[in-house]
Amino acid sequence: MRAGFVTGWWSGQGRLAAGLLTRAAHNAQRWVVRETSRTLSTPLWHRVPLVLWNGVRPTSFTFGGLRMVHARSSRTASAPSTPTPVASARSDNTIFRVYLAPALRVALRASCNERRSRVFVPGTQPTLQALSEAIRERFAVLHKLEGSNVRVVLAVGHPESEQLVETDAALWEVQAAGQPLYLRWDPQADEQALRAFLERPRHFPTAAEKRIALPPFYPPSAKLEVVQCMHLLSFYRFVPLEAPDELAAALRAYLHPLNVRGRIYVAREGVNAQLVVPDVALSALQQLLAADALYLPELAGVRLNLDPTPMPLEVYHRSPPFRSLHVRCRRQVLADGLAQELDLSQRGQELAPAEWHAALDDPHAVLIDVRNVYESRVGTFQGAAESRPLRTGTFRDTWRALQHQLGGMPRDRRILTYCTGGIRCEKAAAYLHTRLGFSNVQRLAGGIVAYAAEARKHGWTSKFKGANYVFDERLESRVTEDVLAQCETCGTPYDSYTQCAHVPCHRRFIQCPKCRRRYTGCCGPKCQRALELTLQNGIGELHWYADSVSRPLPATPSEALLEEVEAETHRRYPDAAHMLSGRLQGMLLATLARLVRAERILELGTFTGYSALCLAGALGATAARTVITVEHEPGAAAIAQSFFDRAPTALAAIHLEHGRVAEVLRTMVQRNEPPFDLIYFDADKKGYIEYLQHILEHRLLSPQGVIVADNVMFRPRYGKRTHVGVEEVELDRHAHKVARRSASLADAMDAFNRYVQQEPRVVQVVLPVRDGVSVIQWREEYRQGKRGDGGG
């Protein structure tokens, strides 16, 4: 038996097992990894030495569900004499480009920040073990593999590559060649275990979460379905955390049952949260975080910044501040860019809103707005105190701005600091006190959010004027009716931000509705012309001509209803309205449905219902004819359903199913859903191959049926198709982010087209309608078959 040392870690989230360890060793040993910013070691009294078996290194070990192949002995491996770094290194660190393979990142539901990264490994001759630890630190999403029997491996150069990194010597070859590495499923993985993992619920609780008993004051599930409004709140606390991942797991376990949405960052320095809570769950959340509660001791008694104005449910669905709950471990809950950590035990005096209200009348005080310049422009405090704006672009610029503004000021001068919710003031006050030596630093407790709530509650004349800029989809929260800013185009008083519709620019700026209509959402004539050229190149005059001379079928929904759908889509989803099928494509879908004499139609991706209405119009009002459409985004589904309810009686019945496409398809097979005559793909582009495989395998397409796949000729519209190493993307680099996403979608569609081309069971033809429509049918020899045989 091959044996050797194995590293891992033990925490309340459950044990992360190595394949070579026995069950007895599981219970006997507590493993440790080096302390990192994302995954912290256990306390000192729990640490034990590395386990040595026979003094021989293993051929593989498992790291948090991550199977890494390791050389038996790094000393005996033949390494290049002078390895060449993949990229410029950070002080003797070696950089590797690591990606999550498409199938893995879909299964883990990885966020954009966790799909790829540069991984820094200490030293110029890195080992596979050191790389695995760095990967576990950078890709926190891998914690979802805990408690499962599935494994992933490192592939070289391509997501489907069979060349695996199995030794330190192989790693050095990758390093010298500068090749990217991909985390992918182990080719030898147990199919049953993999299938069980892929079919898990959307929120897959860890072992620690399963062990957490919910408090008795939680409302029953049935009550949580009767929601009248939503409450916006935020909280933060700087508190040293030994194991942030354990607190993150506990937060997920306690908040998911309450249907809480929002984002929470957890780090060694503390917690920062912005949430939206159903009205029926608010009391339970307040009791959960009460000062005498024992459920989350690190957050007991934390200040809750509650927005005094509840958000009606219809307003929330129309423009939700947050669509789901994300709890993520980070190096810092508030990235400050400082090389040396601040001493947060000395962060000045905290003033309650009433005390702050009075302090603003002190003419000898200096008022410091710690927010960025675009936030200060639409709202600020006004009083007798001397205001010195920092005019920063990001929070990382704060330290230099403070030195510039306060450099020659007496160190006993009274300094008043404020920000949106209070968290930035705490670090700024600590910097003023410990780095610049100011002795009289005071900050607004709870920030502008708490002050506005108290002013409204007690009837004060608010000294904060204008709007409070917020970092969710609302962008601003009105405090007073004062308008401090102006439209940057015409100079009219106005203070609502927008972003330039020309994506390579995407500048954040203030523009009144009149100028927005005049310049088509662009910041000026130059960007407007560039946008027009982009649209012309993307659609072309031939498409416009074809649309203008085409005539809809008699049973097509009225032009007025479709125009209303289009107008509502542009109003509710201005940045995503291009996803609408449109008149010409809607007529094409209706024509294909009539040509194949469809009676049952399945649409994957409803959006706001335009194409579903066109397909239902082609079928006509017959009891045997139906359109089933699938949408997972609640806001879009609600809009679509509202139009389905108003559809003319001459249309076929439309049934809207909520959920992700892959899950709905599996449910259809389980309930023996009859095959469909037309299936329209317009959902997640990266899932097209999976959808097609499932449909063909289970014969959800009738023998004479047709699959219509949209966007198959999608091409990047902005930027260059080159890899850009990303760790954090600032807003002013949004165009680069869009370019990468655009290139990623183009690669996914190209992979789908090539897959269909090589699929022996079907034939396809691609039509250049908009950005491409693929029409797919069974090959003649595969038309007949029974469900489950894949048509063969």
Secondary structure, DSSP 8 states (H G I E B T S, - for coil): -----B---EETTEE---TT--HHHHHH--------SSS----GGG----B-STT---SEEEETTEEEE--S-TTTS---SS---SS--SSSEEEEEEEE-HHHHHHHT--GGGSEEEEEEESSS--HHHHHHHHHHH-GGGGGGTT----EEEEESSTT---B--SHHHHHHHHHHT--EEEEE-TT--HHHHHHHHTS-SS---HHHHH----TTS--HHHHT---EEEEEEEEEE---S-HHHHHHHHHHHHGGGT-EEEEEEETTEEEEEEEEEHHHHHHHHHHT-TT--SSGGGTT---EE-SS-EEHHHHHHS-S-SSEEEEE-S-SS----SS---TT---EEE-HHHHHHHTT-TT-EEEE-SBHHHHTTEEE-SSSEE----BSSGGGHHHHHHHHHTTS-TTS-EEEE-SSSHHHHHHHHHHHHTS--S-EEEETTHHHHHHHHHHHHT---SEEEEEE-SSTT-EEE-SS----B-TTT--B---EEE-SSTTT--EEE--HHHHHHTTT-SSHHHHHHHHHHHHHHHHHHHHHHHHH----TTS--HHHHHHHHHHHHHH-TTTGGGS--HHHHHHHHHHHHHTT-SEEEEE--TTSHHHHHHHHHH-S-TT-EEEEEE--HHHHHHHHHHHTT--TTS-EEEEEES-HHHHHHHHHHTT---EEEEEE-S-GGGHHHHHHHHHHTT-EEEEEEEEEE-TT----SS-S-----S---GGGHHHHHHHHHHHHHHHHHHHHHHHHH-TTEEEEEE-STT-EEEEEE-GGGSS--TTTTT-
